[in-house]
């Protein structure tokens, strides 16, 4: 008899696709959160190499393993003490149990191996630390000898080459493992039967951990202490008599694989969108778990005016996970803009780039997955006769603005003049005009006006279904006119303290966020505690003054004689559309007559209704 040799198990190999770590990152962030998680995952085995990817988290067929996600790096570092860990996770110590639906062992061999992977995900640095532990339950001693004249093996190699296969060999005939029903009737496998392994990666001196587990299981299943195996590869055929000592306990039988994977876009996986919402996702863990992020994140939002306020609002929306934004402006980036308006650069100013295109490009640099549209649109304004010189252009502008209003859930009106907000406010009122009461699912558009002075700001929301609040013009008793003709530079340009625009933008965006969390949504009442959302109250109007750091909220009902949102004006627009707009652009005072504001009593500068 040949001298006994110690069978060699080659170093454990594992291929982990980046998609596995991306899926682990998402699950830690959105599902596992603060919990220390231990769960079963699956892996494919090809030529003895363990393969993990995003499908490993699904309940699919494959090699079963244990995934442990630690909360801190300190806990992860301590997981190298296997005896401590195995006492907590019974999957590492229980004997192998396989329930077979049929008798095909070739099909089920992937179930006959186990592994454990310990991980720690650094959500902020986008780094995954891992430790993979290969497990086995065998101890082999082998005796090698040469057998000649095995022509059937050569034939089998030609037929099955390229596939790792295990066959039964009896009386020089090759049969499948399930042909003798060894799983349901183990006694069928006796000492006269050998196994044939066809693989270029397997030999007695370099056996994969997976194959060793399979052979060990066959011996244990059939109550054998020895097994005859042919290893057929490109170097020839090797005949081995294996003396098997089966272990009822899974043990570490190979070197532990330790590693670190950095998640970035270099691997073809876009992590920027996921990481940009990290602070928002972390808030859902414990600070405000009742927040419904989709109610805010799924909104489509338009911004009219891409000045200081518009730029600040756009970036705030990104932080809330908004991914559908429409930008409207007609200006070009100037050197005067780049110091105050955060979405423009010096190159944009040098090239005189249109604001909507410059802002769109720079927003995509922050969030590549952003669906942003930019429209170079000059909004028709009351008192500006230039819009009457080209009726076709006026019609195109009005139709485009109508499409923008109807195509978005929220419209921020942050243009730099009062008269430029009149038409958008009218179109919103017309869209919401006749809307059904609260509870009916037909959509409208929420109008938000934000304006700033030198050291103060105002944020207000329009009427929406059951909420009957005032619009931006409900307090006016004269129609807007052209303020650009007679205004001085310090009047045409909004001169403000640098800090007031970010404050105003934050108030406007946070108001929308609070409304989305109310059960009444955009119809939430002002000061109604029953409609209070998890983000706080839902006021109609907010005023903030930076000079004394004071804020106040209040609500005004809609003015029935409003020059913009009253029934008389909305009905006149509904009937006349473009013809009506031509008239009021030429003569804004027609609005005063239409709403009968000219018939109000005026005594000693006190206006009484």
C-alpha positions as CSV (number, residue, x, y, z in Angstrom):
1,X,0.0,0.0,0.0
2,X,1.2,3.5,-0.8
3,X,2.4,5.7,2.0
4,X,-0.5,7.8,3.5
5,X,-0.6,11.4,2.6
6,X,-2.4,14.4,4.1
7,X,-5.0,15.7,1.7
8,X,-4.4,19.4,1.1
9,X,-7.3,21.9,1.1
10,X,-6.3,24.9,-0.9
11,X,-6.7,28.4,0.3
12,X,-10.3,29.5,0.5
13,X,-11.3,31.7,-2.4
14,X,-14.1,34.2,-2.5
15,X,-15.2,36.7,-5.1
16,X,-17.4,39.5,-3.8
17,X,-19.1,41.7,-6.3
18,X,-19.5,45.4,-5.5
19,X,-23.3,45.0,-5.7
20,X,-23.2,42.9,-2.6
21,X,-21.7,45.7,-0.5
22,X,-24.0,48.3,-2.1
23,X,-27.0,46.2,-1.1
24,X,-25.6,45.7,2.4
25,X,-25.1,49.5,2.6
26,X,-28.7,50.1,1.6
27,X,-30.0,47.5,4.1
28,X,-28.0,48.8,7.0
29,X,-29.1,52.4,6.2
30,X,-32.8,51.7,5.6
31,X,-33.7,48.4,7.2
32,X,-31.3,47.2,9.9
33,X,-30.6,50.7,11.2
34,X,-29.3,50.4,14.8
35,X,-30.0,46.7,15.2
36,X,-27.2,44.1,15.2
37,X,-28.3,41.7,12.5
38,X,-27.6,38.1,12.0
39,X,-29.3,36.5,9.0
40,X,-28.8,33.7,6.4
41,X,-27.6,34.6,2.9
42,X,-26.7,32.5,-0.1
43,X,-23.8,32.3,-2.4
44,X,-22.9,30.6,-5.7
45,X,-20.0,28.2,-5.9
46,X,-18.1,27.9,-9.2
47,X,-15.0,25.8,-9.5
48,X,-14.8,25.8,-5.7
49,X,-14.9,29.7,-5.5
50,X,-17.5,31.3,-3.4
51,X,-19.3,34.1,-5.2
52,X,-21.4,36.8,-3.4
53,X,-23.5,39.5,-5.1
54,X,-26.7,41.5,-4.5
55,X,-28.8,38.3,-5.2
56,X,-27.2,36.7,-2.1
57,X,-29.7,38.6,0.1
58,X,-32.6,37.0,-1.7
59,X,-34.1,33.7,-0.6
60,X,-32.6,31.9,-3.6
61,X,-30.9,28.5,-4.0
62,X,-27.2,28.3,-3.1
63,X,-24.6,27.7,-0.5
64,X,-26.0,28.9,2.9
65,X,-24.0,31.3,5.0
66,X,-24.4,33.5,8.0
67,X,-24.1,37.3,7.7
68,X,-23.5,39.3,10.8
69,X,-23.7,43.1,10.7
70,X,-22.1,44.8,13.7
71,X,-23.0,48.3,14.8
72,X,-19.5,49.6,15.6
73,X,-16.0,48.9,14.4
74,X,-15.0,47.9,17.9
75,X,-17.6,45.1,17.9
76,X,-16.5,44.0,14.5
77,X,-12.8,43.9,15.6
78,X,-13.8,41.6,18.5
79,X,-15.5,39.2,16.2
80,X,-12.2,37.5,15.4
81,X,-12.7,35.5,18.6
82,X,-14.6,32.6,16.9
83,X,-15.3,30.7,20.1
84,X,-17.1,33.8,21.5
85,X,-19.1,34.3,18.3
86,X,-20.1,30.7,17.7
87,X,-21.8,30.6,21.1
88,X,-24.2,33.3,19.9
89,X,-24.9,32.1,16.4
90,X,-25.9,28.4,16.4
91,X,-25.7,28.2,12.6
92,X,-22.0,27.9,12.9
93,X,-22.1,24.8,15.2
94,X,-25.1,22.8,14.2
95,X,-24.5,19.7,12.1
96,X,-25.3,19.9,8.5
97,X,-29.0,19.2,7.7
98,X,-30.2,19.2,4.1
99,X,-33.8,18.6,3.1
100,X,-33.9,17.3,-0.5
101,X,-36.9,17.7,-2.7
102,X,-35.6,15.2,-5.1
103,X,-32.7,12.8,-5.3
104,X,-30.3,14.8,-7.5
105,X,-27.2,15.3,-5.4
106,X,-25.4,17.1,-8.2
107,X,-28.1,19.7,-8.1
108,X,-27.9,20.2,-4.4
109,X,-24.2,20.1,-3.7
110,X,-24.1,23.8,-3.2
111,X,-26.1,23.3,0.0
112,X,-23.3,21.2,1.4
113,X,-21.0,24.0,2.4
114,X,-21.2,26.8,5.0
115,X,-19.5,30.1,5.6
116,X,-19.8,33.1,7.8
117,X,-19.2,36.7,7.0
118,X,-18.8,39.4,9.6
119,X,-19.2,43.0,8.5
120,X,-19.2,46.6,9.6
121,X,-20.5,49.3,7.3
122,X,-19.2,52.8,7.8
123,X,-22.1,54.7,6.3
124,X,-20.4,58.1,6.4
125,X,-17.0,57.1,4.8
126,X,-18.7,54.6,2.4
127,X,-16.5,51.8,3.6
128,X,-17.4,48.2,4.3
129,X,-15.1,46.1,6.5
130,X,-15.6,42.3,6.2
131,X,-14.2,39.0,7.5
132,X,-15.1,35.8,5.8
133,X,-14.8,32.5,7.8
134,X,-14.7,29.2,5.8
135,X,-16.3,26.3,7.7
136,X,-15.8,22.5,7.3
137,X,-16.7,19.3,9.1
138,X,-14.1,16.8,7.8
139,X,-10.6,15.3,8.2
140,X,-9.1,13.4,5.3
141,X,-6.2,11.1,5.0
142,X,-5.5,9.7,1.6
143,X,-3.7,6.8,-0.2
144,X,-2.8,7.3,-3.8
145,X,-2.3,4.7,-6.5
146,X,-2.5,4.5,-10.3
147,X,-5.2,2.7,-12.2
148,X,-4.8,2.0,-15.9
149,X,-7.3,1.3,-18.6
150,X,-10.0,3.6,-17.4
151,X,-11.2,4.6,-20.9
152,X,-14.6,5.5,-19.7
153,X,-13.1,8.3,-17.6
154,X,-11.4,9.8,-20.7
155,X,-14.8,9.7,-22.5
156,X,-16.5,11.4,-19.5
157,X,-13.8,14.1,-19.5
158,X,-14.5,14.9,-23.1
159,X,-18.2,15.0,-22.5
160,X,-18.4,17.0,-19.3
161,X,-15.2,19.1,-19.4
162,X,-15.7,22.7,-18.3
163,X,-18.3,21.7,-15.7
164,X,-17.5,20.7,-12.2
165,X,-19.3,17.4,-11.9
166,X,-19.3,14.5,-9.4
167,X,-20.4,11.1,-10.8
168,X,-20.7,7.5,-9.6
169,X,-18.3,5.0,-11.2
170,X,-19.2,1.3,-11.1
171,X,-18.1,-1.5,-13.3
172,X,-16.5,1.0,-15.6
173,X,-19.8,2.8,-16.1
174,X,-20.5,6.4,-15.2
175,X,-23.8,7.1,-13.6
176,X,-25.4,10.2,-11.9
177,X,-25.3,10.3,-8.2
178,X,-29.1,10.1,-8.0
179,X,-29.2,6.9,-10.1
180,X,-28.7,4.7,-7.0
181,X,-30.9,6.8,-4.8
182,X,-28.2,7.3,-2.2
183,X,-30.0,10.2,-0.6
184,X,-33.2,8.2,0.1
185,X,-31.5,4.8,0.4
186,X,-27.9,5.4,1.6
187,X,-27.0,1.7,1.8
188,X,-26.9,1.6,-2.0
189,X,-23.4,3.1,-1.9
190,X,-20.9,0.4,-1.0
191,X,-17.2,-0.1,-1.3
192,X,-17.4,-1.3,-4.9
193,X,-18.5,2.1,-6.0
194,X,-16.1,4.9,-6.7
195,X,-16.7,8.6,-7.3
196,X,-15.4,10.5,-10.3
197,X,-14.6,14.2,-10.0
198,X,-14.0,16.0,-13.3
199,X,-12.5,19.4,-12.7
200,X,-9.3,21.1,-13.7
201,X,-9.1,22.8,-10.3
202,X,-9.4,19.7,-8.1
203,X,-6.8,17.2,-7.0
204,X,-5.8,15.4,-3.9
205,X,-3.1,18.0,-3.3
206,X,-5.4,21.0,-4.1
207,X,-8.9,20.2,-3.1
208,X,-11.4,23.0,-2.7
209,X,-13.2,23.4,0.6
210,X,-16.5,22.9,-1.1
211,X,-15.6,19.6,-2.7
212,X,-14.2,18.4,0.7
213,X,-17.5,19.2,2.3
214,X,-19.4,17.3,-0.4
215,X,-17.3,14.2,-0.1
216,X,-17.5,14.3,3.7
217,X,-21.3,14.5,3.5
218,X,-21.5,11.6,1.1
219,X,-19.4,9.4,3.5
220,X,-21.5,10.5,6.5
221,X,-24.7,9.9,4.7
222,X,-23.7,6.4,3.6
223,X,-21.9,5.6,6.8
224,X,-18.6,5.1,5.1
225,X,-15.1,5.5,6.6
226,X,-13.4,5.3,3.3
227,X,-14.1,6.5,-0.2
228,X,-12.5,5.8,-3.6
229,X,-12.2,8.9,-5.8
230,X,-10.9,9.5,-9.3
231,X,-9.7,13.0,-9.8
232,X,-9.7,13.7,-13.6
233,X,-8.1,16.8,-14.9
234,X,-5.9,18.0,-17.8
235,X,-2.8,16.5,-16.1
236,X,-4.3,13.0,-16.1
237,X,-6.3,10.8,-13.8
238,X,-5.4,10.3,-10.2
239,X,-6.9,7.5,-8.0
240,X,-7.2,8.1,-4.3
241,X,-8.5,6.1,-1.4
242,X,-9.7,8.6,1.1
243,X,-10.0,7.8,4.8
244,X,-12.6,10.1,6.1
245,X,-13.2,11.3,9.7
246,X,-16.5,13.1,9.8
247,X,-17.1,15.8,12.3
248,X,-20.5,16.7,13.7
249,X,-19.3,20.2,14.3
250,X,-18.5,23.0,11.8
251,X,-15.0,24.3,12.4
252,X,-12.7,26.9,10.8
253,X,-10.7,24.8,8.4
254,X,-8.9,27.4,6.4
255,X,-7.5,30.9,6.6
256,X,-10.0,33.7,7.4
257,X,-10.3,36.3,4.6
258,X,-10.2,39.9,5.8
259,X,-10.8,42.9,3.6
260,X,-12.1,46.4,3.2
261,X,-14.2,47.7,0.2
262,X,-14.6,51.3,-0.6
263,X,-17.8,52.2,-2.3
264,X,-17.4,54.8,-5.0
265,X,-18.4,55.5,-8.6
266,X,-15.1,54.1,-9.9
267,X,-16.6,50.6,-9.7
268,X,-19.5,51.5,-12.0
269,X,-21.9,51.9,-9.2
270,X,-23.4,55.3,-8.5
271,X,-23.3,56.0,-4.7
272,X,-23.7,59.7,-5.0
273,X,-27.5,59.7,-4.8
274,X,-27.6,57.3,-1.9
275,X,-24.9,59.2,0.0
276,X,-26.5,62.6,-0.6
277,X,-29.5,61.5,1.4
278,X,-27.5,60.0,4.2
279,X,-28.3,62.6,6.9
280,X,-32.0,62.4,5.9
281,X,-32.0,58.6,6.2
282,X,-30.2,58.7,9.6
283,X,-32.9,60.9,11.0
284,X,-35.4,58.1,10.3
285,X,-33.6,55.7,12.6
286,X,-34.5,57.2,16.0
287,X,-35.1,61.0,15.7
288,X,-38.2,60.9,13.6
289,X,-39.1,57.4,12.5
290,X,-42.7,58.3,11.6
291,X,-41.6,60.5,8.8
292,X,-42.8,59.3,5.4
293,X,-39.9,60.3,3.1
294,X,-41.7,59.3,-0.1
295,X,-44.5,61.9,0.4
296,X,-41.8,64.6,0.1
297,X,-39.3,62.9,-2.2
298,X,-41.9,62.0,-4.8
299,X,-43.0,65.6,-5.4
300,X,-42.4,67.4,-8.7
301,X,-41.5,71.0,-7.9
302,X,-41.0,74.0,-10.1
303,X,-39.1,77.2,-9.2
304,X,-39.9,80.5,-10.9
305,X,-36.9,82.7,-10.7
306,X,-33.3,81.4,-10.3
307,X,-31.9,84.3,-8.3
308,X,-30.5,84.1,-4.8
309,X,-33.7,82.6,-3.4
310,X,-34.2,80.2,-6.3
311,X,-30.7,78.8,-6.0
312,X,-31.0,78.3,-2.2
313,X,-34.4,76.6,-2.6
314,X,-33.1,74.2,-5.2
315,X,-30.2,73.0,-3.0
316,X,-32.6,72.7,0.0
317,X,-34.9,70.5,-2.1
318,X,-32.0,68.1,-2.9
319,X,-31.4,67.7,0.8
320,X,-35.0,66.5,1.1
321,X,-34.6,63.9,-1.6
322,X,-36.5,65.8,-4.3
323,X,-35.5,64.4,-7.7
324,X,-37.9,66.1,-10.1
325,X,-37.2,69.9,-10.4
326,X,-38.2,72.4,-13.0
327,X,-36.3,75.7,-13.3
328,X,-37.7,78.9,-14.9
329,X,-35.9,82.1,-15.6
330,X,-35.0,84.3,-18.5
331,X,-31.7,85.9,-17.3
332,X,-28.1,85.2,-17.9
333,X,-25.4,84.7,-15.2
334,X,-23.5,87.9,-14.6
335,X,-20.5,88.7,-12.4
336,X,-22.8,90.3,-9.9
337,X,-24.7,87.0,-9.4
338,X,-21.9,84.6,-8.5
339,X,-21.2,86.0,-5.0
340,X,-24.8,85.6,-3.9
341,X,-26.3,82.9,-6.0
342,X,-24.8,79.6,-5.1
343,X,-25.4,77.6,-8.3
344,X,-23.3,79.8,-10.6
345,X,-19.6,79.9,-11.2
346,X,-17.1,82.4,-12.6
347,X,-17.0,80.4,-15.9
348,X,-20.8,80.8,-16.1
349,X,-20.5,84.5,-15.8
350,X,-17.6,84.8,-18.3
351,X,-19.7,82.9,-20.9
352,X,-22.9,84.7,-20.1
353,X,-24.7,81.3,-19.7
354,X,-28.4,81.2,-19.3
355,X,-29.3,80.8,-15.6
356,X,-31.6,77.9,-16.0
357,X,-29.0,75.9,-17.9
358,X,-26.1,76.8,-15.6
359,X,-28.2,75.9,-12.5
360,X,-29.3,72.6,-14.1
361,X,-25.8,71.6,-14.9
362,X,-24.5,72.5,-11.5
363,X,-27.3,70.7,-9.7
364,X,-26.5,67.5,-11.7
365,X,-22.9,67.8,-10.4
366,X,-24.3,67.6,-6.9
367,X,-26.9,64.9,-7.7
368,X,-26.2,63.1,-11.0
369,X,-29.6,61.2,-10.9
370,X,-31.6,64.5,-10.6
371,X,-34.3,64.9,-13.2
372,X,-34.1,68.6,-13.8
373,X,-35.5,70.7,-16.6
374,X,-34.6,74.3,-17.4
375,X,-36.9,76.7,-19.3
376,X,-35.7,80.0,-20.6
377,X,-39.0,81.8,-20.2
378,X,-39.8,85.4,-19.8
379,X,-43.0,85.5,-17.7
380,X,-45.6,88.0,-19.1
381,X,-46.2,90.8,-16.6
382,X,-48.9,93.4,-16.1
383,X,-48.0,96.9,-17.4
384,X,-45.2,95.7,-19.8
385,X,-46.4,96.7,-23.3
386,X,-43.5,94.8,-24.8
387,X,-45.4,91.5,-24.4
388,X,-48.2,92.9,-26.7
389,X,-45.8,93.4,-29.6
390,X,-45.7,89.7,-30.5
391,X,-49.0,87.9,-29.7
392,X,-47.6,84.5,-30.9
393,X,-44.7,84.8,-28.4
394,X,-47.2,85.8,-25.7
395,X,-49.3,82.8,-26.5
396,X,-46.3,80.4,-26.4
397,X,-45.1,81.9,-23.1
398,X,-48.6,81.6,-21.5
399,X,-49.1,78.0,-22.7
400,X,-45.6,76.9,-21.5
401,X,-46.3,78.5,-18.1
402,X,-49.6,76.7,-18.0
403,X,-47.9,73.4,-18.7
404,X,-45.3,74.0,-15.9
405,X,-48.1,74.9,-13.4
406,X,-50.1,71.8,-14.3
407,X,-47.1,69.5,-14.5
408,X,-45.9,70.1,-11.0
409,X,-47.2,69.5,-7.5
410,X,-45.6,72.6,-6.0
411,X,-44.7,76.0,-7.5
412,X,-42.2,78.3,-5.8
413,X,-42.7,81.9,-6.9
414,X,-39.4,83.7,-6.1
415,X,-39.0,86.1,-9.0
416,X,-37.5,89.5,-8.3
417,X,-40.6,91.7,-8.9
418,X,-44.2,91.7,-7.7
419,X,-45.7,92.0,-11.1
420,X,-43.9,88.8,-12.3
421,X,-45.8,86.8,-9.7
422,X,-49.3,87.8,-10.8
423,X,-49.7,85.5,-13.8
424,X,-48.3,82.3,-12.1
425,X,-50.6,83.0,-9.1
426,X,-53.6,83.4,-11.4
427,X,-52.8,80.1,-13.2
428,X,-52.5,78.3,-9.9
429,X,-55.8,79.7,-8.7
430,X,-57.4,78.7,-12.0
431,X,-56.0,75.1,-11.7
432,X,-57.3,74.8,-8.2
433,X,-60.5,76.6,-9.0
434,X,-63.5,74.3,-8.5
435,X,-61.3,71.6,-6.9
436,X,-63.2,69.1,-4.8
437,X,-63.0,69.3,-1.0
438,X,-60.5,67.6,1.2
439,X,-60.3,63.8,0.7
440,X,-60.8,63.8,-3.0
441,X,-57.8,62.6,-5.0
442,X,-57.8,65.0,-7.9
443,X,-54.6,66.9,-8.0
444,X,-54.0,70.6,-7.8
445,X,-50.8,72.7,-7.5
446,X,-49.6,74.3,-4.3
447,X,-48.4,77.8,-4.7
448,X,-45.6,79.1,-2.4
449,X,-44.5,82.7,-2.5
450,X,-41.2,83.7,-0.9
451,X,-39.9,87.2,-0.9
452,X,-37.1,89.0,0.9
453,X,-36.3,92.6,2.0
454,X,-33.0,93.9,3.4
455,X,-33.4,92.1,6.7
456,X,-36.8,90.5,6.6
457,X,-38.6,87.8,4.6
458,X,-42.1,86.5,4.0
459,X,-43.2,83.0,3.0
460,X,-46.9,82.3,2.2
461,X,-49.0,79.5,0.7
462,X,-52.1,79.9,-1.5
463,X,-55.5,78.3,-1.1
464,X,-55.7,74.6,-1.8
465,X,-59.0,72.7,-1.8
466,X,-60.4,72.9,1.7
467,X,-57.9,75.5,2.9
468,X,-59.2,79.0,2.0
469,X,-56.1,81.1,2.5
470,X,-55.1,84.4,0.9
471,X,-52.8,84.7,-2.0
472,X,-49.9,87.1,-2.4
473,X,-52.2,89.8,-3.9
474,X,-55.2,89.5,-1.6
475,X,-54.1,92.6,0.4
476,X,-53.6,94.8,-2.7
477,X,-56.1,97.4,-3.7
478,X,-54.3,98.5,-6.9
479,X,-53.1,96.4,-9.7
480,X,-49.3,95.7,-10.1
481,X,-47.5,97.9,-12.6
482,X,-44.2,98.1,-14.3
483,X,-41.7,98.8,-11.5
484,X,-38.6,98.5,-13.7
485,X,-39.0,101.8,-15.6
486,X,-38.8,104.2,-12.8
487,X,-36.9,102.2,-10.2
488,X,-33.4,103.1,-9.2
489,X,-30.6,100.5,-9.1
490,X,-31.1,99.9,-5.3
491,X,-34.8,99.4,-6.0
492,X,-34.5,97.1,-9.0
493,X,-31.9,94.9,-7.4
494,X,-33.0,93.2,-4.1
495,X,-30.4,94.5,-1.7
496,X,-30.4,92.2,1.4
497,X,-28.3,91.0,4.2
498,X,-26.5,87.8,3.0
499,X,-28.1,85.6,5.6
500,X,-31.7,86.4,4.9
501,X,-32.0,84.5,1.6
502,X,-30.9,81.1,3.0
503,X,-33.3,81.6,6.0
504,X,-36.2,82.4,3.7
505,X,-35.5,79.5,1.4
506,X,-35.3,77.1,4.4
507,X,-38.6,78.4,5.7
508,X,-40.3,77.9,2.3
509,X,-39.0,74.3,1.8
510,X,-39.6,73.3,5.4
511,X,-43.2,74.5,5.1
512,X,-43.8,72.2,2.2
513,X,-42.1,69.3,4.0
514,X,-44.4,69.9,7.1
515,X,-47.5,70.0,4.8
516,X,-46.6,66.6,3.2
517,X,-46.6,64.9,6.6
518,X,-50.0,66.2,7.6
519,X,-52.9,63.9,7.0
520,X,-54.6,66.8,5.2
521,X,-51.5,67.3,3.1
522,X,-51.5,70.7,1.3
523,X,-55.0,71.4,2.7
524,X,-53.8,71.5,6.3
525,X,-55.2,74.3,8.2
526,X,-53.3,77.1,9.9
527,X,-52.9,76.5,13.6
528,X,-55.0,73.4,13.6
529,X,-53.5,71.0,16.1
530,X,-55.3,68.1,14.6
531,X,-53.6,68.7,11.3
532,X,-50.2,69.1,12.8
533,X,-47.6,67.0,11.1
534,X,-44.6,65.1,12.6
535,X,-42.5,68.0,11.5
536,X,-44.5,70.6,13.4
537,X,-47.1,73.2,12.6
538,X,-48.3,74.2,9.1
539,X,-48.8,78.0,9.1
540,X,-50.2,79.9,6.2
541,X,-47.8,82.9,6.3
542,X,-44.4,83.2,8.0
543,X,-42.6,86.5,8.6
544,X,-39.0,86.6,9.9
545,X,-37.0,89.7,10.8
546,X,-33.3,89.4,11.1
547,X,-32.8,92.7,12.9
548,X,-34.4,91.4,16.1
549,X,-34.4,87.7,15.3
550,X,-38.2,87.4,15.6
551,X,-40.6,85.3,13.7
552,X,-44.4,85.4,13.5
553,X,-47.1,83.3,11.8
554,X,-50.6,84.3,10.8
555,X,-53.4,83.4,8.4
556,X,-55.5,85.6,6.2
557,X,-58.6,84.4,4.4
558,X,-58.9,84.9,0.7
559,X,-60.2,88.3,-0.3
560,X,-63.4,87.9,-2.4
561,X,-62.3,91.1,-4.3
562,X,-58.7,90.0,-4.9
563,X,-57.2,91.2,-8.2
564,X,-55.7,87.8,-8.7
565,X,-57.5,84.8,-7.1
566,X,-61.1,86.1,-6.7
567,X,-63.9,84.3,-8.6
568,X,-64.4,87.3,-10.8
569,X,-60.8,87.3,-12.1
570,X,-60.5,83.5,-12.4
571,X,-63.8,83.3,-14.3
572,X,-62.8,86.1,-16.6
573,X,-59.6,84.3,-17.4
574,X,-61.4,81.0,-17.9
575,X,-63.7,82.6,-20.5
576,X,-61.2,84.8,-22.3
577,X,-57.8,83.2,-21.7
578,X,-55.3,85.0,-23.9
579,X,-57.7,87.8,-24.9
580,X,-58.3,88.6,-21.2
581,X,-54.5,88.6,-20.5
582,X,-53.9,91.0,-23.4
583,X,-56.4,93.4,-21.9
584,X,-55.0,93.4,-18.4
585,X,-51.4,93.6,-19.5
586,X,-52.3,96.7,-21.5
587,X,-54.5,98.2,-18.8
588,X,-53.8,96.6,-15.3
589,X,-56.5,98.9,-13.8
590,X,-59.1,96.8,-15.4
591,X,-58.6,94.3,-12.6
592,X,-59.6,97.0,-10.1
593,X,-62.9,97.6,-12.0
594,X,-63.5,93.9,-12.5
595,X,-63.3,93.2,-8.8
596,X,-65.2,96.5,-7.8
597,X,-62.3,97.6,-5.7
598,X,-62.8,101.1,-7.3
599,X,-66.2,101.3,-5.6
600,X,-64.9,100.9,-2.1
601,X,-65.1,103.8,0.4
602,X,-61.9,105.6,1.0
603,X,-61.9,108.1,3.8
604,X,-58.8,109.7,5.4
605,X,-56.6,107.0,4.0
606,X,-58.6,104.3,5.8
607,X,-60.0,101.7,3.5
608,X,-63.2,100.0,4.7
609,X,-65.0,97.0,3.2
